[in-house]
């Protein structure tokens, strides 16, 4: 019994540490400048204050800054060329003028850049790795804190929603310097923090309220569109927690106030120009109906891009089929499975977020007069998909979501394989370029950090850490023997599963393979069965 208690106490710690190591492996799997628009975001971080510093000097021209040349040119030799390794010759001693940054037009909110400016420095590699590590720690830390604050039903939604959307874009973008990292962090937990604030009491309620405010600041302070997503998350959490009493009305003051704040932050960010006419692009190629028809047909390609159908980095690191097919299968299977249980509150919240998943990219595409493949990237809508997946699996009584051992094993193995291959491809793309093949990443190295761990060693560590994370989470969700027996007995009672005699009995082979195994369509069998472990009546 003591060993069992010790195991229960140690397992969460192992999961947190292993998940952090897996993210840190992704954080150092690519060089500075490798995430989307890194030249813009790194320059904005280095110029994250309004004062002139030795990292970012004002020149007297409001739209211009002088920055270290290596910050501006980190990706100059490999961006958009997947066969080129990241062995750029960078000048760390001189400065270079640039107008490409958030000081020129303020397209992004300033909070993310101001916070990350504290980690900027003259050593580009150290600064970039530090920022990536900080984002990784923030992600794991907030999810771990939220796990403690929310009731059990919320824990299952939190873990499953984060897990099935993690590979490959999730792990890559969280462990990057891109402000989309904070957008994902906010979307992963905000709706659950709001729900916990309504349903919890005491210190957990207070903690959920503080975390709700923090996640709104994180999301709205990183991207303008994330501020809009925060509004949707606040509403979704409040809808799921809806009840008819005075306490609910009183608690509603917090999310309503934060909705106003998030909306104000959205309309003060440059990205909000998409709701007006400031960014309209004249389209002379297609009529409105033609453009709408084209984009509706191709929209699933964009929405599935986070699973690896689109390239990572500068959209030039393409994933092989074993990554995106496996990740897509697990994601679709788990989300579809989650639709078997819910009530009106869940369906309403899910429908609202689902409408956002479709409407947001489609509106931008139509507004800008472009087709899928131009302008809008999967990472823009990815936070909404993380939210959608979490809500879809909300409300189950068991950590397994009622899935069997084989289903859980397939999902776990699929995620581990997809992550391992994706990490290997990402390493290969920068260490030698994708024109080299083979499993050995330590052969013919053209770029790597000044570190004792080799590319191959990092791949092994990252693969093992992610596998350990999934393994321990699987152990928490693994159905007990009595649960499996209960499900089997229920299936047999329904006429869905028949007792198959052993080979050693007196039943003939035709009997074993014939009539006795064909009772699936028995009209006497009940039409439906309650899911073992589900909440009564399918209620949340």
N, C-alpha and C positions, 0 to 999 in steps of 0.2 A: 504494500500500500504506500509506503514511504517513497519507493522508487517511482511509483505511478504519479504521486503528487509532485515529485521532483521533475519528472518528465513534463508534466503540465506547466510547471513554472518555467522550465528551460526552453520549451519549444517556441514560445513567442519571441524570446530573445534570439534564438537561432534564426527564425524567419526574418526578423528585422535586420540582423547582421548580414545574412546571406543575400537578402534583397538589395541591401546597400552595396555590397561587394559586386553584385551583378550589374548594378547601375554604374558603379565606378569603372568597371571594365569597359562599358560602353563609352564612358566619359573620356577615356584615354585611347580609344580604338581609332581615333581620327585626329588630324592635326588642327592647329588653330586655323580658323577660316573655313571649316568644312561644313558647318550647318548653313541652312538657307539664308542668304543675304547677310552673312557674317561680317562682311566689310562695313555695312551700314550699322549693324548692331554693336560691333566692337568699338567703332568710332564713337557711337552714341554713349557707350559706357565710359570710355576714356574721357569724354566730354560731359560727364553726368552732372557736373555742377555748373552754375552760372559764372563762377569765377575763373579767371585765367590761371592755369597751372602749368607745371613743367611737362605734364602729360598731354595737355590740350591748351594751346596758346591762342588767344584772340588776336586777330590781325588788324582790327579796325574796320574790316568789312563784315557786317552782321551775318552774312550767309557763309562765311569762310572760317576755317580753323586750321591750325598747324599741328599735326599729330606725328608720332613716330612712324616712319615709312613702313616698318614691318607690320604695323596694325592695319594699315590701308591695303597692303599688298600680300597679305598672308595666303590668299587663295589664287593669286594671279597666275600661277603656272599650272594649276591642276583643275580649276573649276570648269565644268562642262566637258572635260576630256577624261573619261573613265579609264583610259589606258595609261594615263600619266600619273606617276607616283608623286607624292607630296614633297619632293626634294627641292623646293623653291629656294633660291638664293635671296635671302632677305637682308635688308640694310637696317640694323637696329640702332645705328649711331646718328643718322640724320633725320630731319623732319620733312614732311610733305604737306602741301596745302590740299584741302578737300572741302567740298560743299555738300558732301553726301553724309548726312547725319541728322539726328533728331532736333538739333538746334536750328535747322533750316526748314521751317514749316511745321515742326512739332506734330508729325503724323501719329506718333505714339505718346501715351501718357508718360510723364517723367519719372514716376515712382520707381519702376524697375531699374532704369538706368542709374538713378541716384543711389539706390541701395548697392548695386553691383559695382559702382565706381569705387567703393571702399576696397575692392579686391584688385583693381587695376594697378599696373606697375610697369616698370621699364623692361622687365623680363616677360616677354609675351607668353612663352610656354607656361611658365609658372602661374601667371595671372589667369590664363584661359582654363587651365586644369583646376585651379582653385574655384573659379566661378562655376564650372561644371559640377564640381564636388559639392559646393554649397547648394546648388539646385537639387542635386540627388539627395542630400541629407534632408533638405526641406520637404521634399516629396515623401520620403519614407517616414520622417518624423511626424508629419501632419496626418498621414494615413494611420500610423500607429496610435497617435493620440485620439484620433476619431474612433478607432477600433475600441478604445477603452470607454469612450463617452456614449456611444450609441448602444441601444438594446441589441439583442442577438440577431433579430431579423435584419437590422441594418448592417451588422457585421458581414453577413453573407453577401448582401448586395454590394458592399464596399469591396470585398475581396474578389468576388467573381467579376464584377464590372471592371475593376482595374486589370485583372489577370487576362481576360479574353481580348482586351484591346491593347495589350502591352507590346506585342511583337508585330512588325519591327519598328514602326514609327514612334510608338509611345516611349520605349526605352531610349531611342535615339534622341528624341526631341527634349525629353525631360532632362537628360544628362548633357545639355548643350548650353551655350550662352544666349540662345534665342529666347526672346520674351514669351514665345509660345509655351515654354516650359512652365511658366507661372499660370498660363491659361489652362493648361492640362491639370495642374495641381488644384486650381480653384474648382474646375468642373468635376474632378474626381470626388470631392468631398462636400461641396457647398450645400447641395440639396439634402444630403444626409444630416449635415450639421443643423440645418433649419428644422428638419423633421425631429431630430433628437431634442432640440430646444423646446418643441411643443410637447413631447411625450415624456421626457425625463423630469426629475425633480432633484432638489438639493444641489450639491456641488456639480453633478453631471449636467444639470440644466444650465447652471452658470457657465460651466466650461464650454458647453455647446454654443451658448450665446456669444461668448468671446471669440470662439473659433469661427463662428458665422461671420462676424465683423471682419476678422483677419482675412478670411478667404475672399470676401468681397473686395477688400483692399488689394490683395494679391492679384486677383483677376483683373479688376478694373484699373489697377496701377500698371499693368503690363501691356495690355492691348485694348483698343477701343471696342472691338467686337466682343472681347471677353467681358467687358462691362455689360453689354447687351445679354450675353449668355448668363451673367450673374443674375440679371432680372428674371430670366426664365427659370434658373435653378431655385431662386427664392420662392417663386410662385409654385413650382412643382413640389418643393418640400412642404409648403403650407397646404397644398391641396391634399397630399397624401396623409397629412396629420389632421385633416379636417374633422371636427366634432362640434356638436351644438351645445356649447356652454359658455359661460362668461370668461372662464380662464382662457379659452381659445381666443376670444376676442381681445383680451388683454395682451396675450402673447403675440398677437398679430401685429402689434405696434412695431416690434423690432423689424420683421421682414418688410413691412410697408415703408418704414423709414429708410431702410437700406435700398429698397427699390428706387426710391426718389434719388438717393445719393448715387447709385450706379447709373441711373438714367442721365443724371447731370454730368457725370464723368464721361459717359459715352458721347454726349453732344458737345463736350469741350475738346474731344480728341479729334485729330485730323482724319482718322479712319471713318468718322461719322459722315464725311462728305458724300459717302455713297448713298445716303438717304435723300440727298438733294440733287442739285444739278451740277455741282462743281466738278465732278469727275466723269460726266457723260462723254462717251466716245461716239462720234457719228458713225453709224454703220451703213455703208452703201452696198454691202454684199448681199444681205438677206433681208426679206421683209420680217416684220415682227413675228408673224405666225410661223414662218419658215425657221427662224432662229429658235423660237420656243420649241418647235417640233424636234429639231436637231438636238437641243440641249436636254430635253426630256428623255430622249433615247439614250444619250450618252452619260446622263447623270450618275447611274450606278457605278460607272468606271471611276468617277471622281470620289464617290462616297466610299468605295472599297479600296481607295488608294492607300489608306493607313495600314492595310494588311500586307503591303508590299507590291501591289500592282503598279505603283508609281515608284520612281527611284528615290533614294534617300539623299541627303546632302543637297547639292545644287541640282537635284532631280537627275543625277547622272550615275547613281550607284544602284543598278538594277538588281532586283532579287530574283533568284531562280524559282521555278514552279513549286519546289518542295517547301518553300517559305510561305508564299502567298496562298497556295491551295490549302495547305495544312492550317494556317492561321484563319483563313476564311471559313473552313469547315468547322473548326472549333467555335469561332465566334458565332456563326449562324446557328450551329447546333444548340449551343447554350442559351442564346437569346430566344430561339424558337421554343426551346424547352421551358423557358421562363414564362411563356405566354399561357401555360396551362393552368395558372393559378393567379387570382387577383379579384379585386372588387372595383366598383365604379371610380373610387379615388385613384387607384393605380392606373386604370385605363385612361382616365382623363389626363393625368400627369404625363403618361407615356405618349398619348396622342399629341399633346402640346409640344413636347420635346421632339417627337418624330416629325411633326409639321415644320419645326425649326430646322431640323436636319435637311429637309428637302427645300424649304423656302429660302433659307439664307444663301446658299450657293447659287440657286436658280435666279434669285433676284439680282445678285451681283453680276452674273453672266449676262442677263438681259439688260441690266442697267448700263453695263460697259459695252454692250454690243459685240460680245465674243462668244465663241463656242468652247465646250469643255476641252481642256488641254491648254487654254490660254487664260492668264490672269488669276484664276482661282486655283489654289493648291489644296490638297487633302488636309494639311495641317490647319487650315483656316476653320474647317468645320469639325475637325477631330474632337475638340472638347465636348461638343454636343453629342457626338457618338458615344463617348465615354459615359456621359450622363444617361443616355438612352439605354445602354447596356445594363447599367446599374439598376435603373428603375424596372427594366424588364424582368430581372431575377429577384425583385423585392417581394417579400411576403411569405417565403417558404419556411417551414418549421424545422427543417434539417439543413445542416451545412452542405450536404450532398445535393440539395435541391430535389431529393427523391430519385436521383440517378443511381444506377447500379454500379457495382465495382468495375465491370468491364467498361462502361461508359466513362467513368472517372479516369480509368487508366488510359484509355484512348486519348482523352482530352489532355491529360498530363504529359504523356509521351509526345503528343503532337506539338504542344507548346514548347517543350524542351528542345525538340529537334529543330523547330522553326527558329527559335532564338539562337541556337548554336550555329546553324548554317548562316543566318543573317549576320551574326557577329563575325564569322569567318569571312564572309563576302565583304563586309565593311572594312575589315582589317586589310584584306587583299587589295582592295581598291586603292588604298593610300600607301601601303608598304611597298608594293611593286607595280601597281596598276593592274587592271583587269585583263590585260593582254597576257599575263602570266597565269598559269593554272597549276593545280596540284594542291594537296592538303598541307604541305610543309611551308608555313609562312616564314620560316627562318632562312629560307634559301633565297639568295640574290636580293637581299634587303636593300632598298634604295632610300627609304625614309624610316626613321624610328626615333623615339624619345631617347634622351641620355639617361637611361634607366637600367637597372639590373635585370628586369623581367623582359624577356624576348616577346615578339608578337605571338609565337606559338604558345609560350607560357601564359600570356594574357588570355588567349582564346580558351585554354584549358581551365584557367581560374574562373573566367566569366561563365563558361558552360556549366562547370560544377556548381558554382554559386546559385545560378538560376535554377538548376535541377534540384538543388537542396531546398531552395525556397518552395518550389512546386511540390516536392516530396513531403515536406512537413505540413504544408497546407492540405495536401491530399490525405495525410494521416489524420488531420482534424475532421475531415469530411467523410472518411472511410466508413461505410455502413457496418454496423455490428452484425454478428452472425444471426442474432434473433430478428433483426430488421430484414435481413435477406430472406430468412425463413418465412416471416410474415408476408412479405411481398410474393413469395413463391406460392404460399398457401392461398393467398387472395386470387392469384392468377389461375390456379387450378380450380378454385371454387367458381370462377367466372367461365370456366370452360376454355380458357385461352391456352393453358398449358396442361398437357396430359402426363400422367406417370408413365415413364418408359421402362419397361421391364429390363432387368439385367440380362446379359448374354447367357448367364448360367441357369435361367429358369426354364420352365417347360414350354413357354410360349413359342410358337413357330415363327420363323422369319417373316412370312407373309402377314401374320397377325401383328408383329411388331412394327412393320412398315406400312400397314394398310389402314383398315378402318379405325383402329384405336387412336391413330395419330391425326385424324381428320375431323376433329370435333370443334374446330375454331368457329365455324358458323352455326353452332348449335342455337336454335331459336330460344331454347329455354334459359340460355345464359343471360344474366343481367346486362343491360346496354352499357352501363358505366360503373366504375368503381371509384371510391374515394382514394385519393393518393395517401399511402401510409405516411403518417407524420405531418400531413397538411393541416393547416388551421381549419377549424370547423366551418363548413359551408363555404370554404374558399375565401373567408374573410381575412383581412390583414390584422 
